Amino acid sequence: MVKLKQTPAAGAQEMRGACCEALMEEAGKNDSIVVINCDLCGPMGLKLFEKQFPTRSINVGIAEANACSMAGGMSAAGMVPFFVTFAVFASRRVYDQVFMSCAYPGLNVKIIGGDSGVTSEYNGGTHMAFEDVGMLRIMPNITIMEPSDTVMMKALIREMTRTYGVQYLRTPRKKTPQIYEEGTAFEIGKGVVLREGSDVTLMAYGITVCEALKAADVLKEEGILARVVDMFTIKPLDKACVLESARRTGAIVTAENHQVTGGLGSAVAELLSETLPTPIERVGVQDEFGEVGTQAYLMERFSLTAASIVERAKLAVARKNS
């Protein structure tokens, strides 16, 4: 059951802290769970896990390809490995290892990529993963998710330990607004309808979900009723939810902390073009590299804000009406 906060508020816990807490809880129940990191135990918030489970916390150093292949080998031996590093290293750097050592043999490997998109802030353009979803989405045998807050983070970690397969969870490391109440359950592969509306659907994941909710408030004041969907699973896409949204509202806006190409916007556009042609506008990074700055600055810089979603929503509605 989905329980929403009346108004999204600043979370008390960092996302990396919630991730570590959930991993520790699951590792206490399942001796097969092991965490592999690449000299990022501190930045990825894994020190408490390392302290409590020293024999199941493995630091391979700055050797991400080895870490990913190790994860595949451990899965083949019956373990449940979580390979945890920055998103750029969990995707660009180890793409072939994810393919050959994890997805191709159909193993049970969990990959967590931190500092997704603009949330890498001062690590700058080299560390700003704007393309990880697009790269991994075209790979068979892989699930791709991004939690919107710490409640969803903990729930998804629990689900990942109980679900077989290669799964990639991208996430900010630090605090995000709290959208859900404790106790909310989520099903991997199923979008969450946060608000109903009849004029346009705003579909987002991760840090853009809160922006979509803000945009819906602005649009309502202007007489446009927006349906808001947290599409936290990008692959497999919840096709039924997308098609229902298209039929109910006749216009869709996607918003993501990722290149506008290859991610959720592309997945939704592909589905609609083949089954139910619908006006769609995509909010995301417009074929650019990242840069250094605060998250707030970078969201403005790359037009990932509520204002951008409002603008695109009006365009989508105008296209529908014409």
N, C-alpha and C positions, 0 to 999 in steps of 0.2 A: 504493500500500500504506500502511495506517495503522500508524504506530509510536507507541505511547503511552509516556510516562514512567511509571516504576513508581509514583511519587507526584508529583502536581503540585507544582512548586516555584516560588519567586519568579523571574520572568523577569529577565534582565540588561538587556534592551532595552525601551524604551518602544514602544507601539504606533505612535505617530506616526513614530518613528525607523525602524521596520520598514517602514511605508508608504512613506516617502521613499526608503529604500534600494531597495525593489522598483520604485518608479517610475523611479529613476535607472537601474537595470539595464535595464528595458524600454525607456526612452527612448534608451539607448545602442544598442539594436538597431533601433528604429523611429523614424525621423525625423518621423513624423506625430503622435507623442504630444506634447501640450501640457498644461500645468497652469495653471488659472485660480484665483486666490484673491482674497479680499475683505478685504485688509488684515490677514490672519491668517497670513502666511508663517511668522512665529516660533511662535505658539501651535500651529499645525498641523504644525510640524516640517519645513517645506519650504525652509529656507535653503540647505541643501546642494544641492538641486535647482536653486534659483535661481542659485547660484554656478556650477554646472556647465553649466546650459542657460539662460543669461540671455535668449536670444531666444525660448525656449519656456516661460518662466515669466511670467505676466501677472497683475499686481495691479490690479484695477479699483477698489480702494477699497471703501468701505461701500456697495456697489451690487449686492446679490445678484441682483436680478431681471435686471439687465443682464448679469451674469456668466453666469447660466443661459441666457439667450437667445443670448449670444455662443457658448456651448458648442454650442447647436443649430446656429448658423450655421457654426461651424467644422467640425462633423460633416458638414453638407451639402456643405462644400467638400472633404471627403475626409480631414479630420484626425481624430485620436482624442483628444478633449478630456476631461480630468479636472477637474471643478468641485469644489473642495475648500473646505469651510467648516464651521462648527459645525452640528450636526444640526438645531437649531431653524431656522437660516437656510436649510438645504438642503431643508427640507420645508414648514414653515408659511409662511415668508416668500415662497417662490417657487413655491407650488403651481401656480398658473396657468401660469407659465413652463415648469415641468416638463411640464405637460400639453400646452400649445400649441406650444412650441418644440422639444420633445424626443420625448415619447411619441406624440403624435397623428401626426406625420409619420414615425414609425418610424425615428428616427435612432440614431446610435451614441454616446451620451453617458454618461459615467461620473460618478457623483455620490458624493462621500465626505463623510459627516456625522460630525464628531467630537463628543466629549463627550456621548455618548448616555446618556439617562436620568440616574441618580444619579451617574454618573461626572463630571458637570459640577461637582459639589461646591459650591465657594464662589461660583460664578456664579449659583446660586440658582434659584428657581422660574421666573423668566422665561426662563432658558436651559436648562431641564431638559426635554429632549424625551422625553416619555412617550407621545406620540401619533403620531410620525412613521411608524412601520410601518403603523398602522391607516389613516392618511391615504393613504399611497402604495399600500397593498395593493389598494385598490379601483380603482386606475388601470390600464387595459389597457397592454400592451406594456412592462412594467417588472419587473425582477428585484430582490429585496430580500434582503440578506445581512448577517450580523454575524459576524466572526471571533472565535474564542475565545482565541487567543493570537497571538504574533508569527509563529510558523511558518505558521499558517493565513492570517494577514494577507498575508504575502509570496506564498503560493501563490495566494490569491484575486486579488491584484493582477495576477499573471501571467495567470491565467485570464481576467480582465476584458479585458486588452489583446488577447486572442485570440478573444473571443466578441463578436459583434455585438449591439447593443441598448442600451436604457436600463437601467442598473444602479445601484442605490443600495446603498452599503456604509456601514452605521453602525458606529461604533467608539468605544471609549475612546481618549483621547490618551495616557494614561500606562501604567505597567506593569500587567500581568496575570499570574496564575500560568501557568506553562508546562505545558501538557497534552500536547503532541505533540513527538516527536523530529524533528530536522531530517531533511528528505527525505521527509516524509509528503506524499502527493498527495491532493487533494480534488477532487471533481466537483461543480460548481455544480448544485444541485437534488437532491443525494443526501445523506441524513442519514448520520451516522457512528455506528455502534453501538460504544460504549465499554465496555460491560459487559453480559453476558447475565444474565437473571433470569426467573423464572416467575410472580411474584405481582403485579407492578405495573411499569409503564414510566414512567420519569422523562425527560421530553423538554424540553430547554432549549437556549439559545443565548447566546453572549456570556459575560458575567461570571457568569451563573447556572449555567453548565455545571460549573464547579468546585464550586459549592454542591450541585448534584445528585449529584456523585460523593461528596461528604462525607455527604449524606443517605443514599445507598445503603449506605455503611459502617455508619451508625447503624441503619438498618433491618435489615441482615444480622445484627447483634448481637441483634435482637429476633425473628429467625426469618422475616423478610420479605425475599425475594430480588427485587431491583429490576433491571430492564433499564434502562440509561442510554443515551440517544441525544442526540448533538449535532446538533440540527436547525438548522444554521447558515444554510441557505437557507429563509427564511420564505415566499417566493414565487419560483418555483413550489414549492409544498409537495410533499415526497416522499410521495405518497399511498400508494405500495406499502409504504414503511417504517412509516407510521402504521397501516395496516391489518394488517400482519404483527405489529406490536407489540400491537395490540388482540386479535388472535387468540391470541397466545402468552401474554399476561399477563392479559387480561380487565379491566384497569383502567389508566388513564393519568393522569399529573399533568404539566401543562405549567408551566414556570417562565421568566419573562422580566422584564427590566429595562424595563418598558413598562406602559402601562395594561392591565389584565386584559381589557379590551374592545378588539377590533380587531386584535390581534397574533396570535402563534402559537396561543395558547389558543383564540381564536375560529376560526382556520383549521382546527384539529384538530377542534373541536366541530362545526363545519359539516359537515366530511367524514364524521365518525362518525354524526351524526344522520341523514344521508342514505343511508349505506351499511351501517353496522355499529354500531348503538347500543351504547355502552360507557360505563360509569361514568367520568367525567372530572372532575378538580378542577384549578382554575387558580390558580397563584401569580403575582401581579403587583400593580401599583399599583391600588388600589380606588377609581377615580374621584376622584382628588385631584390637586391641583397640587403641584409640587415645592417644596423649601425649601432654605435654606443649611445646609451641614454637611459633615462628612467622608463619604467613601464608606461607610466602615464604619457610621457612625451612620445614614446614610440607608438602607442596606440593612436595618438593624434597624427603623428608623422605618416603612418601607413593606413590611415582612415579605417580603423577598426572600432570606432566608437558608436554610441547610440545615435549621434547625429548623422553618421554615414548610413546607418541602417534605416533611419527615418527617410533620408533622401532617396535611397534605393527602393524603399517600400512605396513611396509616392510614384516613382517611375513605373514600378510593376503594376500598381493599381491603374495608372493612366493607360498603360499598354493593354491591360485587360478591358478597360472600358471603351477603348477605341476599336 
